[in-house]
Amino acid sequence: MTSTDRAARLKLARQEAGFATAVAAALRFGWNRNTYSSNENGNAPFACRRAKVYAAAFGVGAEWLFEGAGAPDTDAPTGARPPNPRMVPIIGRVGADTEGRVLFATGQEVGDLAPIPPGGTEKAVALLIVGHSMRGVADDGGLIYFEDQRTPPTPDMLGHMVVVETAGDEVLVKRLLRGSKAGRFDLESVVGVTRQNCQLRWAAHITAIIPPHQARRIIRAGGL
């Protein structure tokens, strides 16, 4: 089995997953664009460990992707087991301080994946919870999912925990409350001081919270 065949399967898997270009897939999952493009065009053959990362992201069998064995949508012969779940990127961490700041993934953290949550779309992303500042809502080691839609806050978000970006470039997980000024919002922490009358660029509903014991089972590390 040649590296050219492997690259061709990778391209097919990417296209079948709905990504029009190699760059689009790399941006979505936080991969190095040059590395992924070289893997897909065959200039840089990828190893079995990397095949497992790509297979998880595109919902195909790692054995099929790397060796051409089995069916494309499973690691076993057709009908032997259900297709691998589609995966979404874990884009950062939250909860390390009382402010609920999101620290976006960098370096070796980039590329970690988790299964798409029930009802999730191609815009779904996840955050890893670190620390105990969100205890009772989301515990250390768990996952928070949201749709990375970048749209303004809506009335149905009021009173709920959401992910927001402020005009000051901070991304936070907070309970959204109506501010005392028009078009402004109060941001309530699980622990800590409530921020008042904040201007927001966007807000997103939290679509799922996964407890730590389950998160440990489903997270797939994407680092080489």
N, C-alpha and C positions, 0 to 999 in steps of 0.2 A: 504494500500500500504506500503510495507516494505522498509527499507533502502537498503536491498539487491537488490530489484527490481530497485531502483533508481540508485544504483551503476552500475548495469548491463547496464542500458540505457546510463549512462555516458560513459562506456567503448565502447559501440556500436557507440555512437556519435563520440567519438575520432577516432575510427578505420575508420568509414565512411568518416571522414574529411581528412584521409590520413596520420595520425600519427601512426607509427608502435608501439610506446611504450608510456606509461604515461610520462616518463621522457622527451621524445621528445616534447610532447605537452606542458609540463610545461616550458621547456626552451624556446620554441617558443613564449609563451605569457607572460613570466616573472612571472609565478606563483611559489610559494614555492613547490619544488618537493615532499617533504615528505607529505605536506598537500594534494596536488592533488592526489598523489598515494593512500593515506589513504581514500580519498573521493571515488576514483574509485574502490578500493577493498572492500569497505564497512566497514572498520574499524573505519572511522570517518564520520558519516552522514553529508551531507552538507545542508545548509538552502536554502530557496527560493531565497534570494538575490544572493547567490553564484551560484545557478542554472541559473539565468539570465545571469551571466558572462560567464559561460561555454557554455550555449546555443548560445549566440552571437558569441563566438569564433568558435564553430563547425558548425554553420549554421543550428541549429535545433530549434524547439519551446521550450520555457522555460516551458510552461505548460506540454508538453509531457515529458520533461526531469524530472521535479519534481514530477508530479502526474501520468504520464502515460496517460494523456487525450489528445484527438485530434490526429493528424497525426504527425509523427516524424519531418517533415520539415516545420511545421507551428504551430502557437499558436491557430489555429482554425481548424474545421473539414476539411477533404481533399477537395481541390478545392475552399475553401472559400476565401483564400488570397494567394499571392505568397510566396515562401520560404523566410525565413530570409536571409539577405545577409551574406556572409562569412566576418569575421572580421579579422583585423590584429593588431598587438600591436603598441601602441604609445611608442616608446623606449626612448624618452627624449625630451628636450626642446632646442630651438635654438633662437638666436637673442637678448639675454639679454644684450649683449655687442657688440661693433663695430667689434669684431674679428669674429663673426659668429660661436662661439664655440658651439658644441653640448654637453649639460649636460645630461648624461644618467639618466634615471628614477631610483629612489631608494625609498624604504619605501612604503608609501601609494600610490605613483604615479604608482608603478608597477602594471600592469594588466589593465590599461586603453586601450580601443579598439576603432577602427574606421573601417568603412566598407572598404573592398578592393576596390581600384580605378579601373576604366575601364582599361582593359588590364593588370592589375596586376597579379602577380603569387604568389605562396606560399612563395616567398622570400620578398614580399612587407612589408614595415614597414613605420611608420609615425613619424614625429616630430611636436611638438606643438610650435608655434611661440610665443615668449614672448618679449614684448618691441617693440620699433619702429626703431631699427637700420636697418631693412630690408624694410622699408616703400617704397612702389612703386613696390616692387617685391613680398613681402609676409608680410601681416599686422598682428599686434598683435592679438592673439587669433585664427589665422588660422592654417592650417595644411600643411606640406610638406611631400609628399610621395616619397620614392625611393626604388629601389630593392637592398636588402642587399646581394650583390653578391660577394664583396671583390675581384674584378678583377682590373688589371692595367688600367690606363687611356687610352682612345682610341682617335684617331684624331677627331672623330665627336663630342667629348666633348669640344673641344677648342672654346672659345668664349661664352660658356654657363655656367649658374649656375649649380653646381654639389655638391655632398657631397664627401668629401675626407678624408682620414686619412694620416697624415704626418708621417715621420720617427720618429718624436718626440712624437708619441702617441696621437696627437690631432686629433679630428674629427671636421671638419669645413664645413660650407656651403659657397662656394666662386665661383666666376667666374674664370674658368680655362683658363690660357693663356700660350703660349709657353715661356719657360725661355731662357735666353741667354747661358745656358750651356746644353750640351747634356744630355737628360734624366731628366732634371729638369723643373719645371713649376712655373710660377708666379700665385699667388692667389690674385685676386682683390676683395675687399670688396665693398658692397653697400655704406657703410660709413666707412671711415678709410683708413689706409695706405695699399698699395699693398705689399704683401710678395713676395720676389723675389727668384727665383732659389731654390724652395723647392723640396725635395725628397719625393715622395708619395708612400705609400704602396698600396692604391687602390683608385678608384674613381667610383662614381655611378651617372647615370643620375637622375635628379628629374623627376618623372613621372606624378606628379599632384600637384597643389597648390589649396587648398580649402580656400575660404575667411572666415573671422571670423563668420559671421551670419549663414553660412551653417555649419561650424565646430561645433558650439554650439548645433546644432540640431542632429548631428550624432555621437558625441563622447559618449561612454558609459563608465562610471567610473567602474573600476574593483576592487576597494578596498572593504574590508569587512566592 
